Amino acid sequence: MRQSDTNEDGSDDDAKTLALRALIWTLAEQDRAQRLLAVTGIEPADLRARIGDPAVLAASLNFLLANEADLVACAADIGIRPDALAAAAQELDA
């Protein structure tokens, strides 16, 4: 079942929530998770400790933005548009 881009009250998912959903998607596949760690330089223990840190979340979104196939697949799987992930990354980077 596909989720909409908005919550029941009509508001957009916030950037952290979208980033966490995308990070879960990224980590669900071992090769992709290893690529994330290698590209970002984040150690697994550091990722666990800083899972809600906007900088870590932005890095995970920027990882997806660097690979269009992953970006599109992630967006489709979590039921949002790819540009919503790009906007979330931009918000978290600010």
All heavy atoms as an XYZ file, in Angstrom:
692
protein
N       0.838     -1.174      0.000
C       0.000      0.000      0.000
C       0.886      1.241      0.000
O       1.831      1.345      0.760
C      -0.903     -0.020      1.232
C      -1.768      1.211      1.321
S      -3.201      1.047      2.380
C      -2.484      0.930      3.983
N       0.573      2.186     -0.842
C       1.354      3.401     -0.988
C       0.876      4.454     -0.006
O      -0.295      4.730      0.103
C       1.209      3.903     -2.420
C       2.042      5.110     -2.718
C       1.883      5.483     -4.188
N       2.377      6.795     -4.399
C       3.597      7.068     -4.838
N       4.407      6.105     -5.117
N       3.986      8.310     -5.012
N       1.831      5.084      0.698
C       1.503      6.157      1.608
C       1.487      7.459      0.836
O       2.195      7.632     -0.143
C       2.536      6.261      2.718
C       2.493      5.086      3.663
C       3.533      5.253      4.732
O       4.713      5.261      4.436
N       3.096      5.391      5.960
N       0.675      8.398      1.301
C       0.617      9.692      0.625
C       1.743     10.585      1.115
O       2.427     10.277      2.081
C      -0.733     10.365      0.886
O      -0.816     10.747      2.241
N       1.895     11.727      0.453
C       2.927     12.681      0.829
C       2.520     13.530      2.020
O       3.304     14.314      2.518
C       3.237     13.613     -0.342
C       3.896     12.881     -1.486
O       4.406     11.772     -1.297
O       3.886     13.445     -2.581
N       1.279     13.396      2.455
C       0.817     14.214      3.563
C       0.259     13.343      4.671
O      -0.165     12.216      4.451
C      -0.279     15.204      3.109
O      -1.358     14.468      2.550
C       0.248     16.193      2.098
N       0.267     13.886      5.872
C      -0.350     13.211      7.006
C      -1.847     13.407      6.929
O      -2.358     14.162      6.108
C       0.200     13.809      8.311
C       1.676     13.548      8.463
O       2.163     12.507      8.061
N       2.386     14.503      9.041
N      -2.599     12.765      7.822
C      -4.051     12.882      7.825
C      -4.512     14.320      7.972
O      -5.550     14.706      7.445
C      -4.650     12.025      8.944
C      -4.580     10.542      8.648
C      -5.183      9.701      9.755
O      -5.919     10.254     10.595
O      -4.930      8.497      9.758
N      -3.743     15.148      8.679
C      -4.141     16.538      8.874
C      -3.767     17.419      7.681
O      -3.997     18.614      7.682
C      -3.542     17.109     10.158
C      -2.032     17.231     10.126
O      -1.403     16.863      9.107
O      -1.456     17.697     11.119
N      -3.181     16.804      6.639
C      -2.843     17.541      5.430
C      -1.458     18.126      5.427
O      -1.007     18.660      4.416
N      -0.728     18.044      6.539
C       0.620     18.613      6.567
C       1.624     17.646      5.967
O       1.466     16.440      6.023
C       1.017     18.953      8.013
O       1.110     17.779      8.776
N       2.658     18.202      5.365
C       3.708     17.375      4.781
C       4.510     16.687      5.876
O       4.664     17.222      6.967
C       4.663     18.234      3.942
C       4.015     18.755      2.683
O       3.052     18.137      2.200
O       4.486     19.778      2.193
N       5.026     15.486      5.567
C       5.945     14.823      6.496
C       7.107     15.765      6.737
O       7.600     16.401      5.812
C       6.481     13.528      5.891
C       5.470     12.404      5.906
O       4.460     12.487      6.602
O       5.726     11.419      5.204
N       7.592     15.838      7.961
C       8.724     16.714      8.206
C      10.019     16.088      7.692
O      10.093     14.896      7.421
C       8.816     17.134      9.670
C       9.208     16.015     10.614
O       9.270     14.851     10.191
O       9.454     16.314     11.785
N      11.034     16.895      7.558
C      12.300     16.467      6.953
C      12.941     15.320      7.715
O      13.442     14.370      7.110
C      13.254     17.658      6.862
N      12.924     15.383      9.045
C      13.538     14.310      9.833
C      12.810     12.985      9.623
O      13.450     11.947      9.500
C      13.551     14.663     11.318
C      14.681     15.522     11.750
C      14.673     15.654     13.258
C      16.010     16.117     13.763
N      16.043     16.162     15.228
N      11.496     13.030      9.602
C      10.718     11.807      9.407
C      11.011     11.202      8.048
O      11.231      9.990      7.938
C       9.216     12.090      9.568
O       8.979     12.595     10.885
C       8.387     10.836      9.352
N      11.020     12.030      7.018
C      11.337     11.519      5.679
C      12.741     10.940      5.634
O      12.962      9.875      5.057
C      11.201     12.633      4.635
C       9.790     13.056      4.272
C       9.842     14.177      3.235
C       8.978     11.893      3.761
N      13.681     11.633      6.260
C      15.060     11.155      6.258
C      15.187      9.827      6.999
O      15.906      8.928      6.548
C      15.982     12.205      6.876
N      14.503      9.690      8.112
C      14.538      8.426      8.853
C      13.925      7.294      8.043
O      14.461      6.182      8.011
C      13.823      8.574     10.197
C      14.604      9.318     11.274
C      13.701      9.644     12.459
C      15.808      8.515     11.719
N      12.819      7.564      7.374
C      12.196      6.547      6.524
C      13.144      6.136      5.400
O      13.288      4.949      5.089
C      10.878      7.069      5.967
C       9.794      7.196      7.041
C       8.561      7.917      6.566
N       7.941      7.245      5.434
C       7.102      7.849      4.595
N       6.804      9.126      4.749
N       6.571      7.171      3.604
N      13.808      7.117      4.806
C      14.753      6.823      3.733
C      15.973      6.073      4.256
O      16.485      5.158      3.594
C      15.183      8.125      3.047
N      16.430      6.425      5.446
C      17.577      5.739      6.035
C      17.236      4.277      6.328
O      18.039      3.379      6.056
C      18.030      6.458      7.303
C      19.222      5.849      8.038
C      20.448      5.737      7.130
C      19.545      6.664      9.278
N      16.056      4.029      6.842
C      15.623      2.651      7.082
C      15.619      1.879      5.777
O      16.086      0.743      5.709
C      14.243      2.627      7.768
C      14.374      3.138      9.195
C      13.627      1.226      7.735
C      13.052      3.480      9.863
N      15.108      2.504      4.721
C      15.094      1.855      3.407
C      16.533      1.563      2.960
O      16.827      0.473      2.475
C      14.384      2.741      2.385
C      14.338      2.152      1.027
C      13.383      1.318      0.521
C      15.306      2.321     -0.023
N      13.693      0.961     -0.763
C      14.867      1.557     -1.122
C      16.492      3.036     -0.140
C      15.577      1.501     -2.322
C      17.197      2.978     -1.324
C      16.735      2.211     -2.402
N      17.407      2.513      3.122
C      18.801      2.350      2.702
C      19.471      1.206      3.450
O      20.183      0.388      2.855
C      19.583      3.662      2.927
O      18.969      4.712      2.173
C      21.034      3.522      2.511
N      19.245      1.129      4.733
C      19.903      0.120      5.563
C      19.298     -1.277      5.415
O      19.900     -2.253      5.863
C      19.869      0.552      7.031
C      20.640      1.831      7.356
C      20.408      2.228      8.804
C      22.115      1.686      7.041
N      18.145     -1.369      4.784
C      17.470     -2.668      4.646
C      18.191     -3.621      3.705
O      17.971     -4.831      3.758
C      16.029     -2.455      4.172
N      19.048     -3.111      2.870
C      19.786     -3.940      1.906
C      21.269     -3.811      2.230
O      21.819     -2.711      2.248
C      19.471     -3.444      0.489
C      19.756     -4.449     -0.601
C      21.194     -4.353     -1.093
O      21.719     -3.243     -1.228
O      21.797     -5.408     -1.320
N      21.921     -4.922      2.517
C      23.288     -4.911      3.047
C      24.297     -4.201      2.134
O      25.106     -3.401      2.616
C      23.768     -6.328      3.330
C      25.125     -6.342      3.997
C      25.563     -7.725      4.426
O      24.875     -8.705      4.213
N      26.725     -7.803      5.038
N      24.279     -4.469      0.847
C      25.246     -3.817     -0.050
C      25.048     -2.307     -0.073
O      26.015     -1.541     -0.050
C      25.143     -4.383     -1.467
C      25.693     -5.795     -1.578
O      26.477     -6.203     -0.690
O      25.330     -6.490     -2.540
N      23.791     -1.888     -0.112
C      23.499     -0.452     -0.118
C      23.911      0.168      1.217
O      24.474      1.262      1.257
C      22.006     -0.250     -0.390
C      21.620      1.159     -0.696
C      20.173      1.283     -1.127
N      19.266      0.579     -0.256
C      18.399     -0.347     -0.653
N      18.298     -0.680     -1.914
N      17.601     -0.935      0.208
N      23.661     -0.523      2.315
C      24.055     -0.029      3.634
C      25.571      0.123      3.722
O      26.076      1.127      4.243
C      23.549     -0.972      4.721
N      26.302     -0.847      3.195
C      27.767     -0.770      3.198
C      28.256      0.398      2.354
O      29.214      1.093      2.729
C      28.374     -2.088      2.699
C      28.195     -3.238      3.665
C      28.859     -2.968      5.004
O      29.937     -2.402      5.090
N      28.192     -3.366      6.076
N      27.601      0.634      1.217
C      27.966      1.788      0.375
C      27.736      3.089      1.128
O      28.554      4.007      1.069
C      27.154      1.798     -0.922
C      27.780      1.052     -2.048
C      27.120      1.323     -3.396
N      25.703      0.974     -3.411
C      24.709      1.822     -3.667
N      24.964      3.086     -3.942
N      23.455      1.426     -3.668
N      26.599      3.190      1.845
C      26.311      4.391      2.633
C      27.423      4.646      3.641
O      27.936      5.770      3.745
C      24.971      4.251      3.361
C      24.674      5.338      4.400
C      24.400      6.675      3.728
C      23.523      4.931      5.292
N      27.801      3.618      4.373
C      28.854      3.780      5.378
C      30.180      4.166      4.738
O      30.892      5.036      5.249
C      28.998      2.501      6.197
C      27.766      2.108      7.028
C      27.989      0.762      7.698
C      27.405      3.175      8.040
N      30.497      3.544      3.617
C      31.761      3.844      2.939
C      31.782      5.262      2.386
O      32.778      5.985      2.533
C      32.007      2.839      1.816
N      30.696      5.680      1.762
C      30.642      7.002      1.126
C      30.604      8.121      2.167
O      31.270      9.146      2.000
C      29.421      7.088      0.174
C      29.146      8.516     -0.263
C      29.632      6.189     -1.035
N      29.843      7.920      3.229
C      29.696      8.985      4.222
C      30.794      8.966      5.278
O      31.005      9.967      5.948
C      28.336      8.876      4.952
O      28.275      7.626      5.649
C      27.173      9.026      3.986
N      31.466      7.823      5.446
C      32.489      7.706      6.473
C      31.922      7.509      7.867
O      32.661      7.534      8.853
N      30.636      7.301      7.950
C      29.994      7.081      9.248
C      30.225      5.633      9.671
O      30.008      4.706      8.902
C      28.476      7.369      9.162
C      28.222      8.823      8.775
C      27.791      7.039     10.494
C      26.769      9.137      8.461
N      30.678      5.459     10.903
C      30.854      4.126     11.471
C      29.504      3.630     11.985
O      28.672      4.442     12.426
C      31.861      4.176     12.621
C      33.261      4.559     12.198
C      33.909      3.504     11.323
O      33.657      2.311     11.524
O      34.690      3.903     10.426
N      29.266      2.308     11.963
C      27.980      1.785     12.439
C      27.607      2.253     13.854
O      26.459      2.632     14.094
C      28.169      0.270     12.386
C      29.169      0.069     11.292
C      30.104      1.246     11.414
N      28.561      2.252     14.779
C      28.266      2.691     16.148
C      27.886      4.169     16.186
O      26.988      4.578     16.930
C      29.452      2.422     17.061
N      28.570      4.975     15.372
C      28.273      6.400     15.297
C      26.883      6.614     14.697
O      26.129      7.472     15.158
C      29.342      7.117     14.479
C      29.305      8.617     14.640
O      28.932      9.099     15.733
O      29.661      9.322     13.677
N      26.551      5.833     13.691
C      25.228      5.934     13.077
C      24.149      5.633     14.113
O      23.164      6.367     14.221
C      25.121      4.985     11.879
C      23.787      4.977     11.140
C      23.456      6.348     10.587
C      23.821      3.949     10.030
N      24.329      4.567     14.876
C      23.350      4.224     15.920
C      23.231      5.342     16.952
O      22.129      5.698     17.369
C      23.732      2.919     16.600
C      23.397      1.690     15.793
C      23.605      0.417     16.601
N      25.014      0.156     16.902
C      25.853     -0.478     16.084
N      25.427     -0.915     14.920
N      27.103     -0.673     16.431
N      24.353      5.896     17.369
C      24.354      6.931     18.412
C      23.760      8.249     17.930
O      23.184      9.000     18.721
C      25.776      7.157     18.926
N      23.889      8.527     16.623
C      23.480      9.840     16.095
C      22.327      9.731     15.102
O      22.149     10.607     14.262
C      24.684     10.500     15.429
C      25.823     10.763     16.405
C      27.039     11.356     15.718
N      26.704     12.555     14.967
C      27.353     12.948     13.863
N      28.375     12.254     13.406
N      26.994     14.045     13.226
N      21.508      8.703     15.215
C      20.468      8.416     14.242
C      19.510      9.605     14.008
O      19.033      9.792     12.911
C      19.685      7.139     14.623
C      18.882      6.613     13.442
C      18.785      7.363     15.813
C      19.664      5.784     12.514
N      19.270     10.421     15.021
C      18.372     11.562     14.862
C      19.061     12.875     14.575
O      18.414     13.908     14.433
N      20.379     12.862     14.456
C      21.165     14.065     14.197
C      20.892     14.567     12.779
O      21.043     13.817     11.811
C      22.647     13.716     14.365
C      23.579     14.888     14.177
O      23.243     15.851     13.461
O      24.682     14.831     14.739
N      20.476     15.822     12.627
C      20.189     16.344     11.295
C      21.350     16.190     10.303
O      21.127     15.938      9.127
C      19.874     17.824     11.546
C      19.359     17.852     12.943
C      20.157     16.800     13.674
N      22.588     16.301     10.775
C      23.742     16.156      9.882
C      23.843     14.733      9.342
O      24.143     14.525      8.164
C      25.028     16.537     10.604
N      23.592     13.753     10.189
C      23.627     12.350      9.759
C      22.473     12.071      8.807
O      22.644     11.409      7.770
C      23.587     11.402     10.978
C      23.379      9.956     10.556
C      24.861     11.550     11.792
N      21.298     12.588      9.132
C      20.140     12.382      8.266
C      20.349     13.049      6.908
O      20.015     12.473      5.868
C      18.878     12.902      8.949
C      18.473     12.139     10.212
C      17.315     12.832     10.910
C      18.143     10.693      9.892
N      20.918     14.246      6.916
C      21.208     14.938      5.653
C      22.217     14.138      4.838
O      22.066     14.002      3.610
C      21.724     16.342      5.917
N      23.235     13.597      5.484
C      24.240     12.798      4.773
C      23.605     11.566      4.140
O      23.941     11.204      3.010
C      25.361     12.389      5.730
N      22.669     10.944      4.852
C      22.020      9.755      4.287
C      21.145     10.121      3.096
O      21.090      9.382      2.112
C      21.226      9.004      5.353
O      20.113      9.744      5.789
N      20.480     11.269      3.153
C      19.683     11.715      2.007
C      20.577     12.118      0.841
O      20.271     11.803     -0.321
C      18.776     12.880      2.403
C      17.594     12.529      3.294
C      16.858     13.786      3.717
C      16.651     11.555      2.605
N      21.671     12.792      1.127
C      22.597     13.183      0.060
C      23.209     11.963     -0.620
O      23.477     11.986     -1.824
C      23.664     14.131      0.597
C      23.088     15.508      0.870
O      22.231     15.987      0.141
N      23.550     16.132      1.934
N      23.400     10.890      0.141
C      23.841      9.621     -0.434
C      22.840      9.150     -1.485
O      23.225      8.740     -2.587
C      23.990      8.578      0.684
C      24.126      7.168      0.197
C      25.332      6.696     -0.288
C      23.043      6.306      0.227
C      25.457      5.385     -0.739
C      23.157      5.000     -0.211
C      24.366      4.538     -0.699
N      21.559      9.206     -1.170
C      20.529      8.797     -2.137
C      20.470      9.751     -3.326
O      20.296      9.316     -4.464
C      19.158      8.727     -1.462
C      18.964      7.605     -0.457
C      17.617      7.747      0.239
C      19.082      6.250     -1.137
N      20.610     11.033     -3.056
C      20.548     12.017     -4.129
C      21.683     11.841     -5.137
O      21.538     12.212     -6.303
C      20.573     13.436     -3.558
C      19.326     13.843     -2.773
C      19.554     15.163     -2.064
C      18.108     13.903     -3.669
N      22.774     11.251     -4.705
C      23.922     11.033     -5.589
C      23.735      9.836     -6.516
O      24.518      9.649     -7.440
C      25.194     10.853     -4.764
N      22.706      9.043     -6.272
C      22.442      7.868     -7.099
C      20.961      7.865     -7.464
O      20.113      7.471     -6.659
C      22.825      6.592     -6.341
C      22.663      5.350     -7.178
O      21.663      5.151     -7.840
N      23.666      4.488     -7.137
N      20.665      8.304     -8.664
C      19.266      8.477     -9.073
C      18.453      7.192     -8.974
O      17.294      7.222     -8.568
C      19.191      9.027    -10.498
C      17.772      9.352    -10.908
C      17.671     10.000    -12.274
O      18.697     10.174    -12.947
O      16.546     10.325    -12.670
N      19.055      6.064     -9.314
C      18.314      4.801     -9.239
C      17.882      4.506     -7.803
O      16.729      4.115     -7.557
C      19.161      3.658     -9.785
N      18.790      4.696     -6.852
C      18.437      4.493     -5.446
C      17.399      5.515     -4.989
O      16.463      5.180     -4.259
C      19.668      4.593     -4.544
C      20.547      3.360     -4.585
O      20.097      2.300     -5.061
O      21.708      3.460     -4.123
N      17.571      6.755     -5.385
C      16.640      7.818     -5.004
C      15.226      7.486     -5.469
O      14.271      7.540     -4.687
C      17.092      9.155     -5.595
C      16.146     10.332     -5.374
C      16.068     10.689     -3.896
C      16.597     11.530     -6.208
N      15.095      7.123     -6.723
C      13.773      6.828     -7.291
C      13.171      5.580     -6.634
O      11.987      5.560     -6.285
C      13.862      6.680     -8.824
C      12.576      6.148     -9.411
C      14.242      8.029     -9.452
N      13.996      4.562     -6.428
C      13.505      3.330     -5.800
C      13.059      3.587     -4.364
O      12.009      3.106     -3.927
C      14.576      2.252     -5.844
N      13.848      4.343     -3.623
C      13.500      4.658     -2.243
C      12.189      5.433     -2.194
O      11.281      5.083     -1.430
C      14.615      5.465     -1.591
S      14.226      6.018      0.091
N      12.093      6.461     -3.003
C      10.880      7.277     -3.005
C       9.654      6.426     -3.332
O       8.617      6.539     -2.667
C      11.026      8.422     -4.000
N       9.776      5.571     -4.325
C       8.648      4.708     -4.693
C       8.277      3.769     -3.550
O       7.099      3.598     -3.236
C       8.986      3.916     -5.950
N       9.270      3.191     -2.923
C       9.007      2.218     -1.857
C       8.397      2.848     -0.610
O       7.615      2.206      0.081
C      10.273      1.457     -1.485
C      10.645      0.388     -2.495
O       9.852      0.113     -3.424
O      11.742     -0.183     -2.362
N       8.782      4.087     -0.294
C       8.211      4.710      0.898
C       7.031      5.621      0.566
O       6.456      6.241      1.456
C       9.273      5.437      1.751
C       9.866      6.642      1.048
C      10.357      4.471      2.200
C      10.807      7.464      1.936
N       6.655      5.674     -0.701
C       5.433      6.345     -1.111
C       5.476      7.849     -1.171
O       4.501      8.512     -0.827
N       6.608      8.387     -1.612
C       6.719      9.838     -1.776
C       7.386     10.151     -3.111
O       7.877      9.256     -3.786
C       7.527     10.488     -0.628
C       8.941      9.925     -0.592
C       6.833     10.298      0.710
C       9.861     10.713      0.307
N       7.422     11.409     -3.457
C       8.108     11.838     -4.674
C       9.590     12.039     -4.380
O       9.956     12.458     -3.278
C       7.514     13.150     -5.184
C       6.062     13.055     -5.615
C       5.529     14.411     -6.091
N       5.985     15.535     -5.295
C       5.359     16.001     -4.200
N       4.273     15.433     -3.768
N       5.848     17.040     -3.553
N      10.469     11.766     -5.347
C      11.902     11.987     -5.133
C      12.233     13.425     -4.734
O      13.128     13.651     -3.913
C      12.533     11.626     -6.485
C      11.581     10.648     -7.083
C      10.207     11.121     -6.644
N      11.493     14.390     -5.256
C      11.788     15.779     -4.915
C      11.493     16.088     -3.449
O      12.075     17.014     -2.882
C      11.088     16.755     -5.850
C       9.569     16.691     -5.795
O       9.012     15.623     -5.484
O       8.932     17.730     -6.091
N      10.642     15.294     -2.811
C      10.403     15.475     -1.373
C      11.649     15.094     -0.576
O      11.967     15.730      0.433
C       9.201     14.653     -0.924
N      12.360     14.076     -1.033
C      13.611     13.695     -0.376
C      14.671     14.772     -0.588
O      15.432     15.086      0.327
C      14.103     12.342     -0.882
C      13.240     11.142     -0.471
C      13.725      9.876     -1.167
C      13.241     10.964      1.034
N      14.709     15.332     -1.786
C      15.670     16.407     -2.063
C      15.370     17.628     -1.193
O      16.289     18.251     -0.637
C      15.633     16.774     -3.545
N      14.099     17.962     -1.043
C      13.719     19.103     -0.204
C      14.060     18.843      1.261
O      14.530     19.739      1.959
C      12.236     19.389     -0.358
N      13.858     17.612      1.714
C      14.200     17.258      3.097
C      15.699     17.391      3.322
O      16.143     17.901      4.356
C      13.723     15.850      3.423
N      16.492     16.939      2.359
C      17.947     17.062      2.480
C      18.351     18.518      2.571
O      19.192     18.893      3.403
C      18.633     16.392      1.294
N      17.758     19.347      1.742
C      18.077     20.770      1.736
C      17.708     21.403      3.083
O      18.463     22.195      3.637
C      17.341     21.457      0.592
C      17.788     22.855      0.321
C      17.181     23.366     -0.969
O      16.029     23.069     -1.300
N      17.941     24.146     -1.696
N      16.556     21.024      3.628
C      16.122     21.565      4.921
C      17.066     21.138      6.046
O      17.424     21.936      6.907
C      14.705     21.102      5.223
C      14.132     21.709      6.477
C      12.690     21.310      6.716
O      11.936     21.107      5.754
O      12.320     21.191      7.905
N      17.487     19.879      6.028
C      18.372     19.371      7.077
C      19.777     19.948      6.955
O      20.487     20.062      7.956
C      18.409     17.841      7.051
C      17.114     17.161      7.497
C      17.145     15.694      7.139
C      16.875     17.363      8.976
N      20.194     20.273      5.736
C      21.512     20.868      5.518
C      21.581     22.312      5.964
O      22.672     22.847      6.162
C      21.915     20.786      4.039
C      22.551     19.468      3.664
O      23.110     18.790      4.552
O      22.493     19.109      2.468
N      20.432     22.939      6.111
C      20.384     24.383      6.457
C      20.807     24.656      7.875
O      20.805     23.879      8.741
C      18.972     24.919      6.233
